[in-house]
Amino acid sequence: MTRQVDPGVVWDNHACLPFSDTERWLPEIARYRRAGANAVTINIGDSHVPLATLERMAGTIRRYLQSHPDEYVLGLSTGDIRAARAGGRLAVCLDIEGVFSFGDDLSLVGHFYGLGVRWMLLVYNRANLAGSGCHDPDDRGLTAHGRAILAEMDRVGMIKCCSHTGYRTAREILDSTDRPVIFSHSNPRRLHDHPRNIPDGLIRACAATGGVVGINGIGLFLGAREPTADHVVRAIDHVVQLVGAEHAALALDYMFRKGELQEPGRANPDLWPPEWGYGSGAGTVPPEAIPEIAAGLERLGYGTAAVQGVMGENLMRVAGAVWQPPSPPVGKQRTPYKPHGEGSTGAA
């Protein structure tokens, strides 16, 4: 179906490239441009991924973007994203899922902000030094170190994310902030009972910060083995009916390599418990579905402002309220990571 409404900035706020053989898969991000997206956020590491992998992923993606300046730009500011849209390019932002590999080094927050990471969640499924995850049987809440991480994220201008986080830990993050917080890619538990999904109370608490809930397209969390754009629209509409259209967004969590969703459950059943369906073979909604998602919102009677908000402008509002130019790290100093041959990409 052809969209009737100009969707404004279109931003898919979470996508996953393989951590190995990344260079071969990077050309696939062109699918977002062809689907009409103006920005995409790519994950550079989750769970127990080593620090070296985070830095390698950031460097690999940055070099690729620099080698294709007519097609892509590193998204360090909302201005970068608006300029990418105006010039027919795709802005690429970076995210990190969990601070396990950071240990107790607070300077890594500013280090990775300087490399382009614009949102980060503290805990991925299982507890680390910062707090508890959504698959921990005992959620002990946010730790003192977790609070220090949050304070440093505020200082440098990085958006705080509560996806994959335990409910108590997430609530304590939301209650401790005076800035917008996101659930970057979390679906309503009211629609499908899975601990990776979030209850209505957390959706309301997220909205109260001025933040957004990004809906993902993974069938395991949508309750559909072969999910479609309509499943995503249904989840978006639940958030909208609960807290308003200004607090919903898009984060399909698309995994480019087939089988990427199944492999973790087999490799690490503690982190991805098989009793919750990991490794079951559920599909994902691809970037090509983005126009149909916008059209589905129109079919529900959403007006121009609501469609534009969900498709990307809500994220632009949050980013505009939080992001700032990189500042020097506190504590232990680090040598900035700069792969051989990589030049400057500019400041936010």
N, C-alpha and C positions, 0 to 999 in steps of 0.2 A: 504494500500500500504506500502511495506517495504521501509524504508529509505535507500538510497544508500550512503549518506554522513554522516560521523561522525559529529553530531551536536555540538560537544564541550560541554561546560556547558549549561544545559537546565534550565532556570529559569523563572517560572511564578511569576510575581512581585506583584500580588494582589489576595487574596482569602479571603472569608468571612465565619467564623464560627459563629453560633448563640451566642449572648451575654448571653443567659440563657441556662442552661443545657450544657455548653461547654464541660465538661468532657465526656459526652456521645458521642459527635460528633468528638472529637479529633482523634480517630482511623481512621476516614475517610481520614485523610491526607495521609495515606498509598497509596491512589489512585495515588498520584503524583509520588511516587517511581515506582509503577507498570507501569505508563505511560512513564517512562524514564526520569522524571525530576530529577535534582540534587539539586534544591533549590526552595522554595516557600516562598512568603512573606504573612503573615497573618495579617489582620486588627484586632486591639484590641479595636477600638472605633471610632465612627463617630458622626457628628452632635452634639446633646445636651447630649450625653452619659456622665454620671457623672464621676468625677475623680476617685471615688472608683471603678467604673467598669473597667476603663483603667488599674488600678493597679491589680485588681483581674484577669483580662484576661491575663495580662503579667505573673503573678505568676502561674496561672493554666497551661499555655502553657509551661513555663519553667520547672515546676515540671514534666509534662508529658514527655518532651524531656529527662530530666535527668533519668527518670525511664525506658527509652528505649534507652540506649546508643548504642546498636548495630544497631539501625535503624535510629536514628536522632541525629542531633547536632544543637545547637543554633548558627545561622549564625551571628557572630559578625565582621567578616573580610572576605575579598576575599580568604584568606588562608583557612578559615574554609570551604568555599564552594568548593574550589578545593580538599581539603582533604575529604570532604563528597563524592564527585564524585569518587575519587580514591578508597574509601572504600565501595562503594555501599550503602551509607547512603543518607539521605535527610537533607539538611541544611534548617532550618526554621528561617526566619527573621521576624521582626515585623514592622507594620506601624500604624500610627494614621491619621485619616481623619478629620482635623480641630482642632483648638486650643480653641474652645469655653469654654471648661471646665477648661482651664488653667487660665482664668481671666487675671490678670496682673502680674502673677508670672513667671518671666523669668527663675527661677531656675528649673522649671519643664522640660524644654528642655533637660538639662543635666541629670536630674533625669531619664527621660524615655530613653535617649540614653544609660545610664548605664544599663537599664533593657533589652536592645536589640532592641529598635526602631531605624530603620536605614533610614527611610524616613517619612516625614510628610507634609501634605498639610495644609495651613493656614485656608482656608475657605471652608465649606461644604454647597454648594447650597445657603445659606442665610448669610447676613452680620454678622460679629462678631467684636470684638475689633481690629482685624488685617486688615480687608478689606471687600470686597463685594463678593457675590457668583454668580454663573451662573444663578440663578433664581431671582435675585434682579432686579426690573425694573430700578433702578437707581444705577449704579456701580460708587461709589465714589472713587474707587482706594485704594491703599495701605495707611494705616494710619501710624502715627509715631510709634505706638506700634507694628504694623506689621513689620516695618523696624527693630525695636529692636529685635523682634523674629527672623528675618532672620539673623541678626548679631550674635545672640547666636547660631543659627543652624550652621553657618559657624565656630564659635569658637569650638563647640564640635565635628563637623564632620558629621552632619546629612544632608541628601540630601533633597533639597527643591522641593516640588511637587505643580503643579498648576492645577491638575484635580479638578473639581467641583467649580473652582474659576471663578469669573466674568472676562470678557475679558480685561477690563481696568486694574483691579487689577493684573491679570496674566502678562500683558504686563509690568507693573511697576516692578513686581518681576523679570522678565526676563531682563529688562533694568538695574537693579540695581546690578547685580551679576557679579562676575568674576570667578564663578565656574559652572560646569554643573548643569542644572536644568532639571527636568523631568515632563512630563505629564504622571503620572504613569499608568493611565487607562482611556484614552480619545480617541475617534474615530474622523475621519475627518468629519466635517460638510458638506463639499463638496459632500460627498457620501450620507449623510442622514441628513436632516434638523432638528436638535434638539439642544437646548441650552446647553445640557451637552456635546455635541460634540464641536470640536474646528475648527476655520477657518484656511485656509492655511497660513495666515499671522502669526498666533501664532505657527504653526508647524515650519515655517522658523525661527522664533525668538528663539524657543527652540533649534533647531539645531545649531544656531549661538553661543549658550552657550557651545556647546559640549554635550548637553543632548540628551535624547531619548523620543519618544512618544510610550507608551505602549498601544497596542490595546486590548480592552476588548471584551468579547464574549457575551455581553448582547444583545438580539434581539431588544430591545427597541432602542438601539443606533446604531445597525447595519442595521436597517430597515427591519427586518425579524422576524416574529412571532416565527418561529422554526429555529434558526440560526444553521449553520454548520461550519465546518472548512473552507470551501470555502469562506464564508462571512468574516471570520477573515483574510484569505489570501488576499482577495480583499482590505481590509482596510490597511493591512500592505503594500501592493504594492503601494497604493496611497501615503503613506508617503515616501516610497523608491523612487518612481519616482519624488517626489517633492524635497527631500533633501538628498537622498542617503541611502544606506542600513545600514550605521553605526549609523543611528538615529532612527531606529525602534526597537521595543521590544514587548514582550508578557506579558500581565497582564489580564487574562481572567475574573477576578472579579467573580469567581464562588461562588455561594451561596449554601452551602451544604444542608440546610433545604428547602424543597419544600415550595413555598409560601413566602419565605423570601423577594423576590423582590416586591410582591404585598402588603404585610402587611404595610410597611411604608406609602404608598400612602393613605391608608384608615385611618391610625392612625394620620397622620400629613399632611394634604393636603397643608398647607402653605409651608412646607419644600420640599414636593414632589408634585407639582401641577398636579392634575388629567388631566388638559387639555393637558399635555405633555405626557400622556400615562401611568403614574405610576399607578400600580394596574391593568394593562390591561392583564396580564397573559403571556407576552412575555417570551420565554424560554432563556436559557443560554447554552453556549458551555462548556462541561465538560472537566476535565483534561484528560480524555481518548482520546480527540481529538488532543492532543499535537503532537503525531507522524504524524498524517495526515496533520497538519499545516506545519510541516517541509517538508513533501513530496509534498505538494501543492506549496511551494516555489521552490522546485526543478523542478516541472513541468513547472513553469514559466521561467526556465532557470537560476535561481540564482546559482552562484558558491558556492564552499565550504565556503569561507570566509564570503560571504553574509548570507548564511544560519546560520552559526555559530554565526554571529553577532546578527541577529534577535532573535535567540532562547535563547541567554543568554550572549554572550560575550560582547555585547554592554553595558549591565547593569554592567558587571564586570568592564569594563573600567570606567564607571561613578563612581561606588563604590570605585574603586581604587584611583580615583582622589579626593574623598571627605571624605570617612570614615577615622577616626583616633582613637587611643586609648582614652577611656573616660577620661575627665579632670574634676577637681572640678567645681561645679556650681558657678555662680556669684550671688550677691544679697543675699536674704534671704536663709538660709541653711535649708535643709530638711533632715529628718532621712530617709536613704535609705529603700525602701520597700523590705522586705524579709520575705515571708510567713514562717510559722513554719515548720522547717525540711528541708528548701531549702538551699543547699550549694552553693558555688561559681561556676560560669560557666567559669571563666577566662576572660581575657581581649581581646580586638580586636587585 
